[in-house]
Amino acid sequence: MPPTESAAPQGTAAPSRRMMLKGIAAGAAGVAGLPLLAACTGGSSGGGGSGSKSTSLGSNASDPTPKKGLAAMVSGFEKKSGDKVSVNTKSHNAFQEAIGTYLQASPEDAFTWFAGYRMKYYAAKGLVAPVDDVWDILGADKFGEGIKAASTGDDGKKYFVPNYNYPWAIFYRKSVWAAKGYAIPKTFDELKTLCAQMKKDGLIPLSFADKEGWPAMGTFDYLNMRLNGYQFHVDLMAHKESWNSQKVKDVFDNWKALVPFQDPTALGLIWQESAQKLVTKKAGMYLLGSFVTQQFTDKAVLADTDFFPFPVMTEANGQDAVEAPIDGFMLSKKGGDNQAAKDMLAYFGSPDGQNAYAKVDPSNVATNLKADLSALTPIQTKAQKTIASAKYISQFLDRDALPAFASNVMIPALQSFLKSGQFDTANVEKQAKALYAAQ
């Protein structure tokens, strides 16, 4: 399940990603607006110090399925170690909204969070503890290169222990493609040609939904990484590159070629509604995270579904980057002094820990390469291999960028582009300068 894309488990309400982004932006602003506290000393409230046999965990896993999955991990750790874990669960939105002040007040030893910029932001502020010794236990060879890079701070230290992730790719129905004689496009030109043929055949070439604002970010990320490379993507998200550059303008010039093939009703749809257009064979393709398969409740539809990576746009960049947001765990400054907290994260990142979670919530892909993959569906197996083989893993625009920028600037700017075909790079750059300077 994508916690911040928020495909909630079936039977639960999916929180609005836009609401989450606003909450996260407020949390980030809280950090910027408050003086940093001195590093706490001692261990958890259960005893502290390296000899502690108790630890605490702050959790945003408030929806039923991820909450049960995390409980299974905690139970497994307690049985294996004999340590006790106190879990403090807050609603997903509330946790994100309070993260800045939370880390400066009295946080639990460890907490659930996200890889990429959101991890690096708080690491650079000195509000979390490094976990290099945890990684020594886990073994760096148990994770793909992209996972390791996304878990590393700007200072070269590890600050994040990954749990699961899910790739973004182009999904399609195999039976539709077989009947029409379509072939998987290897290049962007081939993708455009395929879209034109699908439109002639009466299909919506690219199912698309952007009522909530965030899905369009995935299209931008792939166009940007395929054109300009992963490092430019990372630097642009950190505002080390200008949004008014020719490289960014090139992204939107290329996107304009796809707009006529995207669902014209996209701005009035949420992603679940667009997924149904693939289910009913009204659409030929859908660029989204692998969580889209949660909508394929008919096993025959799921078995008829496959995906391929976003096509090549420049030979230099190829398909070396995959958009695959990673969820996992971090240590607060206090938790860095508690061996029980470190042991808990080492278990969470181990095959045993990730297997315990996956038995309850199989909609995501475990990050440890030694985790049990025998129960995965063909889609999940392919997703796992796609992620493991990636040279670079991006964390989605609203995770790699400053939250306030993603929410307050990019969502309206991208929706305006979809309406008018115009993206004001100069105005976006002006707003980015102000927001990043204030952080």
N, C-alpha and C positions, 0 to 999 in steps of 0.2 A: 504493500500500500504506500502511496506517496504522501507522507504526512503534510507537506506544505503545498503540493498540488491539490491535496486533499481529496483523493478518492477514498471516501470513508468505506469501511467494510459494509457489505450488504446488510441492510437493516438498521444502519446508523446514519445520522445526518452528516453530510459533508460540510465542514465549516468553510466559509468563503475565503479564498486565498487572498483576495484584496483586503479583507478585514485583517487577515493575519499579517500581511505586509505592512499595513498601517500600524499594527501593534508592535511589530518588530522595529519599525522605524522609530516609534516612540521609545522602545527599549534602548536602541542605539543612541538616541538623543539623550537618554538618561545618563548613559556613560559619559558622553561628551560634556554634559552639564554639571557633573558632580566631581569633586576632587577625588583622586584615587586614594583608597584606604591603604594603610601600611599592610604588608603581607601578614596574614594571620599565622600564628604558631600553634603547635600542638596538633592533635589528630581529631577524630570525630567526636561528637558529643557523647559517644558511647564509651569513651575511655581515653582515646588519643594515643599518640606516640606509636613507634614502630611495633610495640607489643600488643596493640589493640586487637581484640577479637570481634570488633563490631565496626560497622561503617554505615553510611547513609547515601541515599540516591534521590536526587531531584528528577522528576519525570514529567514529560509532556505527553506521555502515552495515555491519554484520557479516554480515547475511544475503546470500546470493548475488546476488539480483537488484538490490537497492539498491547493493550494493558495486560491481557492474559499471556501474550507472548513474553513480555518483559517479566511477568510474575514467574513464568516457567524458568527463565534464565536465573532469576534470583534464587528460586528454590533449588535449582541444580547447584549453584555456587554454595549455598548454605550447607547442603548435604555433603558436598565434596570437601569443604574447608572447615566446617564446624563453626564458622563465623556467623554473625547475625547481621542482617541488613534491614535498615529502616527505610521504607520507600515513601516519599512525599510526592503524590501525584497532583498536578494542577491541570486545569483545562488547557488544551493545546494553545488557544489564543492567549490566555492569561500568562502562561509560561513565557511565551515569546515577548509579550508586552513588558514583562517585569525583568527580563534577563539582565539588563544593565545594572539596575539597582540591586537585584538579587545577588549578583556576584560580588558586590561591594558591601553587602550587609552580612548575613549569616547563612551562607549557602550550605547545602549538603556537601559531602566529600566529593561526590561525583554527580554528573548530570547528563541527561540526554541532549544531544545537539547535532549540528550539521558540519560536514567537512567544507573545505574551501575557504572563501573569504570570511564567512561568519565565524569560522574557527580562528583564522589568522587575526581577525579584528581584535578579539578579546585576548589572544596570546600577546599581541603587540602592546596591549594596554597593561599587561602584567597581572591580569586578573585570574589566570589559570596556571596550572602546573604542567611542566613537560612530562611526557610518559615514555621517554626513550628506554627506560629500564623495563617497562611493560612490553615494549616491542622486542627487547632482547629475549624475553621469555616466549613471546608469540612466534618469533622468527620471521624476519622480513621476507624470506623466500616463500612464505605461505600466502603472500598477497601479490597481486599484479602490480606492475610499475605505476599505473595510473592511480591505484588505490593508495600506494605509498606516498606519491607526490601530493595527493589531495589531503593527506594526514599530516603534512609537514608545514611548520610555520616558516615565516620569512627568515628566521635566524637559523634554519636548518635543523631544528629540533622537532621531534614528534610531539603533537599535542592532542591527538585524536585517535581513538580506537574504533575502527569501523565495524558495523554490524551487518547492514544490507544495503543494496542499491538496486537500481532498475534502469535499463537503457532506453533512450529515445531513439526511435527508428521509424521507418515507413512500413505500415502494416497493410496487408491486402488479403483478399480471399482467393485461395488457390484455384477453386473451381471456376470463378469468373475469369481469371487470367487464362486458364487452360481453354475455356470455351472461346475466348476472343483471340487467343494466340499471342498474348502479351509476353514480353521478355523483360527481365529485371534490368533497369537502366544502370549503366556503369558510370556514365558521365552526366553532367547537368544538361548538356544539349540533348542527350538521349531521354532524360526525364521530361524535358519540355516537349519533345516529339511525341512521347508516350501520352502526355497529358492532352495534347491536341487530338490524338486518335481516340482517347477515351471520351472526349467531349463530342466528337463526331458520332460515337457509338451510343450516345445518350446517357452517359454516366457523369456524375460530378467527379472530375478527376481527383481532386484533393479535398476530402472531407475536412472541415475546419470549423472551429468554434472559438470565439474570443469575447463572449459576453462578460466574462469575469476578468479579462485583461491579461492574464498570465500566459495562456497557451501560445500566443504569437511570439513570445520570447524564445521559445524553442526553435522556431523557424529562423529568427534572427541569429541565434547562436550558431546554428549549423551553417548558414550562409557565410557568416563572419569567419568561422574557423576553417571552412573549406577554401575560402578566398584568401584570407589573411593569416591563417595559422593560429594554433592554440596560444602561443605566447602573446600575440597581439590581442587575442580575446581576453586573456588574464590581465594584461596591462591596461586595456580599455576599461574593463570592469573596475580596476583599482584607480582609474583616472590618471594613469601614467601616459596614456595616449589621448589625443583629442577626439571628441565626437564630431568635430568639424573638419576632420581630415578627409582626404580623397578616398582613403580605404573604406571609411564608413559610408561615404556617398556611393561607392561602388556596390556595397552590400544592397542598398535600397534600389539601385538601378537594376540589379539582377533580380531582386524580389519582384519588381514590377512585372517581370516576364511571367511570374507564377500567379499573380493576383487574378487574372482572368480565368484561371483554372481552379481557384479555391472556391469553396461554397459561398455564393453571394449573400447567403443569410447568416454568415458566420457571427456577426456582431450581436445577433439575437439568440445565439445558441450557447449552451454549456457543453462541456466535452462529452458528457454521457449521451446527450442528444445526438451529437455528431457520430459517436460510436455506433449508434443504431443504424445510421445510414450505410455503414459498412456491413452490419449484420443483415440488413434487408437488401443488400446488393445494389443500392442506389449510388454508392460511391466506389471508386476504383482503388483509392489509397487513403491513408490517414497517417500523418506525421504526429506521433504522440509517444508518451512513455509506455512501457510494457504493461502498466497498470490498466491500460485500455481493455485488456482481456478479462478484467473483472465484469465487464458488461456482456461477455459472451457466455451466458449461463447455459445455453444449449451446447452440449458436448460435441455435437456434430459441427456446429459453427466454430468452436474452438479448434477442433481437429483440422478444419478447413482454412485456418488462419496461419499466415507466415509473415515474416518481415525481412527487410533488407536495409543496410546502412545508407545514410544520405550519400548520394553520388559524389564523385570527384569533380572539383571545379578547377583546381590547379594541380599540376603534377607534383609540385614541391610539397604540398600538404597532403595530397592523397585523401585517405580515410583514416588518418592516424589518430584522430580524436573522436571520442564518443561522449555524448551528453548522458551522464548517468549519476544523478544526485545520490550522495552517500549519507546515510544516517548512522549515528553511533553515539559515542560517549566521550566525555572529557572529565578532567579532575579540576576542582577548584584549587585555589592556593592552599587552603586548609587540607584538602584531600591529599595533596602532594606529600604531606608528612605522616600519612596513615598507611601503613603497609597493607592493611586489610582492604582499603579502597583500591590500591594498586592490584592486589590479588584478584579482586572482584572484576576489574577491567580486563585483566589477563584471561580470566575465565570467559567473560563476555566475548572476547575476540577469538577464542579457541573454537575448534570444531565442535566440541561438546556444547558450549554455550550457544553457538549459532544453530546447531541442530535442535536444541531445546526450543528456541524461538520459532524456527521454521515449521516445527510440528504443529504449532498453533496458528501461525500466520504464513501460509505458503505462497502468498501473492508476490513476495519479493525474492531477491537472489542473495544468498549468503556471500560474504566477501572473502572468507577464508577458503583457500583453494582445496583444503583438506576436509571441508564440511561434507556431509553426506548429501550427494546429489541424486541418489537413486530414486527418490520420490518425485523428482521434478517432471513437469510436463515437457513435451518437446519444445514449446515456446520458452519455458524457463531455462532449459538446458542450453538452447541457442543463445539466450540472453546472457547466461553466465559465461559462456565461451567468448561472446562479443566483448564483454567487459574485461575479462581476464587478458584478452589479447591486445587491448587498446594501449597505445603508447601514452596517450593523455586522456584524462577524464575530466570533463567540465562539470560544474555543479549547478547549471542553470543560471540565467541572468540574475534572477532575484536572490540567488544565494552567493554568487560570485561578486555582485556589486553591493554598494552601500544600500541598505534596505530602503531608506528614505528616497533615494534616487530611483530605485526600481519602482516603488509604489507611486510616488508623486510626480515623477517625470516620464518614465518610460511607458507606463501603462497608457496614459492619455496620448502620448506621442505616437505610439504604435497603433492605437485605435484610430487616431486621426489619419495616419498613413493609409490604413485599410479603407477609410472612407474617401479620402481625397487623392491618394497616390503621391502625397507630398510628405517628406520628413524633414523638418526644419533643423538641420544639424547645428547651425549657429546658435539657435535658441536652446537646444538641448545642452550644448557645450557650456553656455552661459550659466544655466541652472546647475550643471554638474560642478562647475568651478565653485559656486557658492556653497553647495551642500558638502562637498568634500573638504573645503577649507574650514568648515565649521565643525567637522567631526573631532 
